[in-house]
Amino acid sequence: MRRATTVKPWQAPSSLLKLNPQREPRMNAHEDNQFSLTFKGASGSGGEGLGSLTMSTLEIADLTGKRHDNVVRDTRVMLAELHGEDRLLSFEGTVSRPNPSGGAPIPSKCYDLPKRETLVLVSGYSIEMRARIIDRWMVLEEEVRQPRPAAIPTTAEAFAQAFRMLADTERTQAAQSKAIARIEEKVERVETAQTVLKARPSNAEAITHVRARIGRLHGLSAQVIDAVMRQTTYAPKPAGMVKNDHESADGATYAVYWQKDVTETFKRFVSECVQVTPTMFTHPFIEGRFRIVGRGGLS
């Protein structure tokens, strides 16, 4: 007479018992009896995140009609055989169960199982129980694969969004208006610079006047002033070309610069100069050393 062999529900074929080191168990908590799969990293489309779906032992008990403590017991034995006792903690989670007295939900210990471990656990259950588990997995996996519909905003949310869009539009239009104004100003200055004027504007000056005025203001030599006007990246642009009305000029023209631009240019230049000796200064745009009369105690 042959002795009957008891097959444990988790003793599945060897092909199902391969260790999956990539799993990421996750805590699961619910405040009622409607338990669901938990997952990390699922995008809701394209099947991404299916590998990290888990099902809690409390949901397994709910779907199969078994006592949760019995499911937990079977799960512990199954996980120990599959992964070893030291891996049990990585599957542990908690759920919140309704309080019969109506108080705060009661936290209960559970295990969160990936699909492979879930199917191994229920492999010895009845066909009806296994079908419930498999059907539940199929439904929830399909929900993850398909994109979730966008939530319909409330009236208040719709108004808030509309006001935000209006404010964004106004800010964009204001920025565009400023940009257009700057472009128009630059175009006007270019057109002015390319126009031959009959007389020098009262607030503009030729290079000879620049040398004299800036020389008195900052104590720079004519050579340094010319270098600043030619070599610096922030040198002022010509305000225009003026026709020389002297008979000997034979219709020649000369450039004039806005006094304000020239003043700002040399104010910046002098502030960037570095004193290297009691009498000499340097600047990145000027080759060699030069003097600034009246600065650094000079006279």
C-alpha positions as CSV (number, residue, x, y, z in Angstrom):
1,M,0.0,0.0,0.0
2,R,1.5,3.4,-1.1
3,R,1.5,6.2,1.4
4,A,-0.2,9.4,0.1
5,T,2.2,12.4,-0.5
6,T,0.9,15.7,0.6
7,V,1.7,18.4,-1.9
8,K,2.2,21.9,-0.4
9,P,0.3,24.6,-2.4
10,W,3.6,26.5,-3.1
11,Q,5.5,23.4,-4.4
12,A,5.3,24.4,-8.0
13,P,7.4,23.1,-10.9
14,S,11.1,24.2,-10.8
15,S,10.6,26.6,-13.6
16,L,8.5,28.8,-11.3
17,L,11.0,28.7,-8.4
18,K,13.7,30.8,-9.9
19,L,14.8,33.7,-7.7
20,N,13.8,37.1,-9.0
21,P,16.4,39.5,-7.6
22,Q,14.8,42.5,-9.3
23,R,11.6,42.6,-7.3
24,E,10.8,45.6,-5.3
25,P,8.2,44.8,-2.6
26,R,6.2,47.6,-1.3
27,M,4.1,48.4,1.7
28,N,0.3,48.4,1.1
29,A,-2.3,50.0,3.2
30,H,-6.1,50.1,2.8
31,E,-8.9,51.4,5.0
32,D,-11.6,49.0,3.8
33,N,-11.9,45.5,2.4
34,Q,-11.4,46.5,-1.2
35,F,-7.7,45.6,-1.5
36,S,-5.7,46.1,-4.7
37,L,-2.4,45.5,-6.3
38,T,0.4,47.9,-5.4
39,F,3.2,48.8,-7.8
40,K,6.1,51.1,-8.2
41,G,7.1,52.9,-11.3
42,A,4.1,52.0,-13.4
43,S,3.4,54.6,-16.0
44,G,-0.1,53.4,-16.9
45,S,0.7,52.6,-20.5
46,G,2.8,50.3,-22.5
47,G,3.0,47.6,-19.8
48,E,5.7,49.5,-17.9
49,G,5.7,48.7,-14.2
50,L,4.1,45.3,-14.5
51,G,7.2,43.6,-13.1
52,S,6.9,45.4,-9.8
53,L,3.2,44.8,-9.2
54,T,2.4,43.1,-5.9
55,M,-0.6,41.5,-4.3
56,S,-1.1,41.5,-0.5
57,T,-1.8,38.4,1.4
58,L,-4.9,40.1,2.8
59,E,-6.3,40.5,-0.8
60,I,-5.5,36.8,-1.5
61,A,-7.4,35.9,1.6
62,D,-10.3,38.1,0.6
63,L,-10.4,36.6,-3.0
64,T,-10.1,33.0,-1.8
65,G,-12.3,33.1,1.3
66,K,-9.4,31.8,3.5
67,R,-8.4,33.2,6.9
68,H,-5.7,35.7,6.6
69,D,-3.6,34.2,9.3
70,N,-3.6,30.9,7.4
71,V,-2.6,32.6,4.2
72,V,0.2,34.4,6.1
73,R,1.4,31.1,7.5
74,D,1.5,29.4,4.1
75,T,3.2,32.5,2.7
76,R,6.0,32.5,5.3
77,V,6.8,28.8,4.6
78,M,6.6,29.3,0.8
79,L,8.9,32.4,0.9
80,A,11.4,30.7,3.2
81,E,11.7,27.7,0.8
82,L,11.9,30.0,-2.3
83,H,14.2,32.7,-1.0
84,G,15.4,31.8,2.5
85,E,14.4,33.0,5.9
86,D,16.6,36.1,5.6
87,R,14.5,37.4,2.7
88,L,11.2,37.4,4.5
89,L,11.5,41.0,5.7
90,S,11.8,42.3,2.2
91,F,8.3,41.0,1.4
92,E,6.6,42.3,4.6
93,G,4.1,45.1,4.5
94,T,1.2,46.5,6.5
95,V,-2.5,47.1,5.7
96,S,-5.1,49.0,7.7
97,R,-8.2,47.0,8.5
98,P,-11.6,48.4,9.6
99,N,-12.0,48.7,13.4
100,P,-15.1,46.8,14.5
101,S,-15.6,49.3,17.3
102,G,-15.6,52.2,14.8
103,G,-12.3,53.7,15.9
104,A,-9.1,54.2,14.0
105,P,-8.2,51.5,11.4
106,I,-6.1,48.7,12.8
107,P,-2.7,48.1,11.2
108,S,-2.1,44.5,10.3
109,K,1.0,42.7,9.1
110,C,0.9,41.2,5.7
111,Y,3.1,40.1,2.8
112,D,3.2,41.8,-0.6
113,L,3.8,39.1,-3.3
114,P,4.8,39.6,-6.9
115,K,2.8,37.7,-9.5
116,R,5.2,34.8,-9.6
117,E,5.1,34.2,-5.8
118,T,1.3,34.7,-5.8
119,L,0.8,32.0,-8.4
120,V,3.2,29.7,-6.6
121,L,1.3,30.2,-3.3
122,V,-2.1,29.4,-4.8
123,S,-0.9,26.6,-7.1
124,G,-2.4,24.1,-4.7
125,Y,-5.7,25.9,-4.1
126,S,-8.9,24.8,-5.8
127,I,-9.4,25.7,-9.5
128,E,-12.1,28.3,-8.5
129,M,-9.7,30.0,-6.1
130,R,-6.9,30.1,-8.6
131,A,-9.2,31.5,-11.2
132,R,-10.2,34.4,-8.9
133,I,-6.6,35.3,-8.3
134,I,-5.6,35.0,-12.0
135,D,-8.6,37.0,-13.1
136,R,-7.8,39.7,-10.6
137,W,-4.2,39.9,-11.9
138,M,-5.4,40.1,-15.5
139,V,-7.8,43.0,-14.7
140,L,-5.4,45.1,-12.8
141,E,-2.5,44.5,-15.2
142,E,-4.7,45.7,-18.0
143,E,-5.6,48.8,-16.0
144,V,-1.9,49.5,-15.7
145,R,-1.2,49.0,-19.4
146,Q,-4.0,51.5,-20.5
147,P,-3.6,55.2,-19.9
148,R,-5.8,56.6,-17.1
149,P,-8.4,59.1,-18.3
150,A,-7.7,62.7,-17.3
151,A,-9.7,63.8,-14.2
152,I,-12.4,66.3,-15.0
153,P,-11.6,69.5,-13.1
154,T,-14.1,71.1,-10.8
155,T,-15.6,74.5,-11.6
156,A,-13.2,76.2,-9.2
157,E,-10.2,74.3,-10.7
158,A,-11.3,75.3,-14.2
159,F,-11.5,79.0,-13.3
160,A,-8.2,78.8,-11.5
161,Q,-6.6,77.2,-14.6
162,A,-8.2,79.8,-16.9
163,F,-6.8,82.7,-14.7
164,R,-3.4,81.1,-14.7
165,M,-3.4,80.8,-18.5
166,L,-4.6,84.4,-18.8
167,A,-1.8,85.6,-16.5
168,D,0.8,83.5,-18.4
169,T,-0.5,85.0,-21.7
170,E,-0.3,88.6,-20.4
171,R,3.3,88.0,-19.1
172,T,4.2,86.5,-22.5
173,Q,2.7,89.5,-24.3
174,A,4.5,92.0,-22.0
175,A,7.8,90.2,-22.6
176,Q,7.2,90.2,-26.4
177,S,6.3,93.9,-26.3
178,K,9.5,94.8,-24.5
179,A,11.5,92.6,-27.0
180,I,9.9,94.3,-29.9
181,A,10.6,97.7,-28.4
182,R,14.3,96.9,-28.0
183,I,14.5,95.6,-31.6
184,E,12.8,98.7,-32.9
185,E,15.2,100.9,-30.9
186,K,18.2,99.0,-32.4
187,V,16.8,99.2,-35.9
188,E,16.3,103.0,-35.4
189,R,19.9,103.4,-34.2
190,V,21.3,101.4,-37.1
191,E,19.3,103.4,-39.6
192,T,20.5,106.6,-37.9
193,A,24.1,105.4,-38.0
194,Q,23.8,104.7,-41.7
195,T,22.2,108.1,-42.5
196,V,24.5,111.0,-43.4
197,L,23.5,113.9,-41.3
198,K,24.0,117.5,-42.3
199,A,24.9,118.6,-38.8
200,R,26.1,117.0,-35.6
201,P,23.3,116.4,-33.1
202,S,23.7,118.5,-29.9
203,N,24.0,115.4,-27.7
204,A,26.5,113.7,-29.9
205,E,30.3,114.2,-30.3
206,A,33.1,113.3,-32.7
207,I,36.2,111.4,-31.6
208,T,38.1,114.6,-31.2
209,H,35.6,115.8,-28.7
210,V,35.6,112.4,-27.0
211,R,39.3,112.5,-26.5
212,A,39.2,116.0,-24.9
213,R,36.2,115.4,-22.6
214,I,37.2,111.9,-21.4
215,G,40.8,113.0,-21.0
216,R,39.6,115.7,-18.6
217,L,37.1,113.5,-16.9
218,H,39.2,110.4,-16.3
219,G,42.8,111.4,-17.0
220,L,43.2,109.0,-19.9
221,S,45.6,109.6,-22.8
222,A,44.3,109.9,-26.4
223,Q,45.9,106.5,-27.2
224,V,44.0,104.7,-24.5
225,I,40.8,106.5,-25.4
226,D,41.1,105.4,-29.0
227,A,41.9,101.8,-28.0
228,V,38.8,101.7,-25.8
229,M,36.6,103.1,-28.6
230,R,38.0,100.5,-31.1
231,Q,38.9,97.3,-29.0
232,T,36.4,96.9,-26.1
233,T,33.4,94.7,-26.6
234,Y,31.2,97.3,-25.1
235,A,32.5,100.3,-27.2
236,P,29.7,102.7,-28.2
237,K,28.2,102.4,-31.6
238,P,28.2,105.4,-33.9
239,A,25.1,107.6,-33.6
240,G,25.5,108.5,-37.3
241,M,27.8,109.9,-39.9
242,V,28.0,113.7,-40.3
243,K,29.0,115.5,-43.5
244,N,32.0,117.7,-43.1
245,D,31.0,121.1,-44.3
246,H,34.5,122.5,-44.6
247,E,35.4,123.3,-48.2
248,S,38.6,121.4,-48.0
249,A,36.8,118.3,-46.7
250,D,35.5,117.6,-50.2
251,G,32.3,116.0,-49.0
252,A,33.9,113.7,-46.4
253,T,32.0,112.4,-43.4
254,Y,32.9,111.6,-39.8
255,A,31.4,109.4,-37.1
256,V,29.7,110.9,-34.1
257,Y,28.7,109.1,-30.8
258,W,26.0,109.7,-28.3
259,Q,27.6,111.4,-25.3
260,K,25.6,109.3,-22.9
261,D,26.9,106.1,-24.4
262,V,30.5,107.3,-24.4
263,T,30.3,108.3,-20.7
264,E,28.9,104.9,-19.7
265,T,31.6,103.1,-21.7
266,F,34.5,104.9,-20.0
267,K,32.9,104.7,-16.6
268,R,32.8,101.0,-16.9
269,F,36.3,100.8,-18.4
270,V,37.9,102.8,-15.5
271,S,36.1,100.7,-12.9
272,E,37.6,97.6,-14.5
273,C,41.2,98.9,-14.5
274,V,43.7,97.3,-12.1
275,Q,46.4,99.3,-10.4
276,V,49.7,97.4,-10.6
277,T,52.1,100.0,-9.5
278,P,51.7,103.4,-7.8
279,T,51.6,105.0,-11.2
280,M,50.5,102.4,-13.7
281,F,47.2,100.5,-14.5
282,T,46.2,97.5,-16.7
283,H,43.1,96.4,-18.4
284,P,42.3,93.1,-20.3
285,F,41.5,95.1,-23.5
286,I,44.5,97.3,-23.5
287,E,48.0,96.0,-24.3
288,G,50.6,97.0,-21.8
289,R,50.4,99.4,-18.9
290,F,49.0,103.0,-18.9
291,R,48.5,105.9,-16.6
292,I,45.2,107.3,-15.2
293,V,45.9,110.9,-14.1
294,G,44.1,111.8,-10.9
295,R,43.4,108.2,-9.7
296,G,45.2,106.2,-7.1
297,G,46.8,109.2,-5.6
298,L,48.3,110.4,-8.9
299,S,48.4,113.9,-10.2
